[in-house]
Amino acid sequence: MGVDLFAKAGLHQAEAVLRAHGVDAFFRAAAERTGDSHVVIDGRKVLMAGSHDYLGLSTHPRVVEAAVQAVRRWGTTVSGSRPLSGSLVLHAELEERLAAFLGQEAATLTNSGFQANLALSALIGRDDLVFADARNHASLVDAARLGWGRVRRYRDLGQLRAQLAAAPAGTGRLILTDGVFSMDGDAADLHGLRALADEHGGTLVVDAAHDLGVLGERGRGLVEHCGLDDRVDLISVTLSKSLASIGGALAGPAANVNYLRANARPILYSVAVPPASAAAALAALEVVEAEPERRRRLWELAEGLHNGLRGLGFDTRPSTTPIVPVRFADMAAAGAFWAALFEAGVFTNLVGPPAAGTAMLRLTLTANHDETHLATVLEACDRAARRLGVPRVPDIPEVALTR
Ligand SMILES: Cc1ncc(COP(=O)(O)O)c(C=O)c1O
């Protein structure tokens, strides 16, 4: 007899337990969005404090208009993959602009950031080794699993160094890391990773999902912040956060990008980015460059949120970016806090294992928010903590942002 394939643990079980405690945190559908600052859920208008539309561009008039015009001109989808019937001049233009923006020779699009990372599996042959940060996003974890080679997970550079030193001669060594870790909000040590990659003949790929548009003088991301624009082998990009769209890309030296274009199955066998999404990302790229004040605003609010929460006794370490994590003892405690904030009119992200190491709420304020929104979030957190008797941490130092 077989066993029930659907009986495995998953989000549905956590969800059931939380629901029994009156916490309904997942798949909550918004009936309306006002930019990314508020949403209407079940008739209640709540402040959105969990969006990754970092620069608030998903409702920017230029971005919206570009998407509308693209639908009128090219329709809703291309219904084909890039190598066959799905390529538009719009895709080629976006690839060129992305590459130029990132200071790379070339870029190739995928239909999501997740797929951009899965495309990396085309690099991993039977004799190759993958070295993956233990806190990488699920899509990088799956990319490593999809490849044919063996995977080593490292927790710090010391462990990575030892793993690389033990790798048999003649093996390919692919090092995969988030640029900014999506749950904890801290940045990878790119200089350290580059040095190890150089020492051991490794290929370094950085996922810029949470740093593109956010970090660096011109918003090129962590590679720009670290002055390593020309020293990574590939940058993986999502269009879904700062670029206010949906889609992904891999950028780097032309030879590396061309290899992926010819071999990566998410590029070869899945539909191209829809016209509206490509046009929205192109317009968003222009706004990222034209309106640097949005990035400044994002960071001001991030600083206010970190230090406001820390002042109230909520530890937001190790984050140094606009991703602001607040940890709890378990999912029940985090869920109760989530529900209290929702009740107070603030929507946050409730996450726990396996996505995050521990139960936490993840908060982000975007360039579309203002000081009043910040004050609302802080007050709601303070009140919820008083009501629920959440323990506070004394004397947390102010945040040292990766800016
Ligand atoms: C680090 C990281 N990489 C990749 C992705 C996937 O991007 P997308 O939502 O465009 O598929 C995410 C999404 O949350 C992410 O946080």
The ligand as an SDF file (V2000), in Angstrom:
LIG
                    3D

 16 16  0  0  0  0  0  0  0  0999 V2000
   16.3750   36.4350   -2.3300 C   0  0  0  0  0  0  0  0  0  0  0  0
   15.2550   36.1570   -3.2920 C   0  0  0  0  0  0  0  0  0  0  0  0
   15.5330   35.6100   -4.4760 N   0  0  0  0  0  0  0  0  0  0  0  0
   14.5720   35.3320   -5.3710 C   0  0  0  0  0  0  0  0  0  0  0  0
   13.2530   35.5930   -5.0950 C   0  0  0  0  0  0  0  0  0  0  0  0
   12.2080   35.2280   -6.0990 C   0  0  0  0  0  0  0  0  0  0  0  0
   11.8050   36.3210   -6.8360 O   0  0  0  0  0  0  0  0  0  0  0  0
   10.4070   36.3340   -7.5970 P   0  0  0  0  0  0  0  0  0  0  0  0
    9.3810   36.6960   -6.5890 O   0  0  0  0  0  0  0  0  0  0  0  0
   10.6060   37.3490   -8.6650 O   0  0  0  0  0  0  0  0  0  0  0  0
   10.1770   34.9830   -8.1560 O   0  0  0  0  0  0  0  0  0  0  0  0
   12.9030   36.1760   -3.8900 C   0  0  0  0  0  0  0  0  0  0  0  0
   11.4900   36.4590   -3.6080 C   0  0  0  0  0  0  0  0  0  0  0  0
   11.0480   36.7220   -2.5480 O   0  0  0  0  0  0  0  0  0  0  0  0
   13.9200   36.4620   -2.9540 C   0  0  0  0  0  0  0  0  0  0  0  0
   13.6330   36.9940   -1.7590 O   0  0  0  0  0  0  0  0  0  0  0  0
  1  2  1  0
  2  3  1  0
  2 15  2  0
  3  4  2  0
  4  5  1  0
  5  6  1  0
  5 12  2  0
  6  7  1  0
  7  8  1  0
  8  9  2  0
  8 10  1  0
  8 11  1  0
 12 13  1  0
 12 15  1  0
 13 14  2  0
 15 16  1  0
M  END
$$$$
